[in-house]
Amino acid sequence: MTRHISRKTFDEVMAPVYAPSSIIPHKARASRIWDIEGREYIDLGGGIAVTALGHSHPELLRALHTQADQVWHLSNYFTNGPVLRLAQKLVDATFAERVFFASSGTEANEAALKLARRVAHDRFGADKYEIISFNQSFHGRTLLTVSVGGQPKYAQGFGPPPGGITHIPYNDIEAAQRTISKRACAVIVEPVQGEGGVIPARREFLHALRAACTQHNALLIFDEVQTGVGRCGALYAYMEYGVTPDILTSAKALGNGFPVSAMLTTAEIAQHFPVGAHGSTYGGNPLGAAVAEKVIDLVNDPTLFADVKRKHARLAEGLRQMGARYRLFKEVRGMGLLVGAQMAEAFKNRAQELIALGIQHGVFALTAGPDTVRFAPSLLISDADMDEGLARLEAAAATFTHTNA
């Protein structure tokens, strides 16, 4: 007999690595979600920048169902049509010439970092292995990627971290030029720091990283797990900055919720991953590839990119006006439909409280650290849904600021 489920069930059966809301979503369409009690919410969080085409997109459902009727999984002893078509489309649309597929952003970043060290070892010997990353960055949850990430709280308690990792301030050109040397095998950077507070890189900073990596024979890795697949107003954010990395990682929106990720690179670099050097059980899964192929077809559209930039202006202005009315936000920043609103000094480190009140008023948003409210809605969100979401958040803001007056 099936037991009634509730938030209490989570505490009884799940490992306590998450602290989910008390509501349990049940159904979702476009930018609206309904919980098991039938209450409706506007989704301005997008599953943490995942559902870039909204929930239950009919063409993605059709692609999934069509492939499910053919073959779900084969293993990497075989290739398959959907993954070859997806790889070809990514190659055609980007700087890349070769693609490796996995299941998550963490896996894609792990592959990128392993490949960078393998390239340096093969070309220059065992002493060139330093990985340079940035304070407040986030690159995943494996022991390597969580150590490369610049937020020590996520790595605490797991024993000594892997060696050869250096962290420096983000957007600091002098620190980068001073630190990147012949010891470096790679520099990994987010074009917009997501978990670190939705902080866009300065154009001159990324250009300086490119120049330093070229000078010292280090590979430049762009972690576009959160910024990629249209989120920042281009297929990938590197295109907006005019800086071409050596390796790029992609996940989240690539499958619109279906677990799939990719590492993109050149043929020259990819040859350092010969047969057996790396792998992923579900990498290149036909179901994931079929969905991701359709995502790329739908997202890679200049008209959509222009609309993302228009919607950025609408969302950012709405937040600025709200912040001014309630003296709530210190700064609104971001790129495309990845937007962060930093709490004012009077409400410092209390972003989660506003998020919780937002849920009570029927809107989902996210945090980016304790101090910033993050927004990553569907790229297709209607103006009406965006405005309704902001109105519900404003109702939460009124309650929040009145309670804390």
Protein Blocks (a to p, Z undefined) as FASTA:
>chain_A
ZZdddfklmmmmpcckbccdfbdcfbdchjaccdfkopacddfklnnoilmnoghifklm
mmmmmmmmmofbgbjmbccfklmmmmmmmmmmmmbfbdcddfbfklmmmmmmmmmmmmmm
mmnojklmcccddehiafbjbfklmmmpccfklmgonapadehiacddehilklmmmmmc
fklmbdcddfbafknnopacdfklmmmmmmmmmmnopacdddfklmgghlnopablklmn
opacfbdcdefjlnoopacddddddfklmmmmcghiaccfkgoiaklmmmmmmmmmmmmp
fklmmmmmmmmmmmmmmmmmmmmmnomafbdcdehjbdcddddfklgoilmmmmmmmmmn
opacddedjkbccddddfkbcfklmmmmmmmmmmmmmmmmmmmZZ
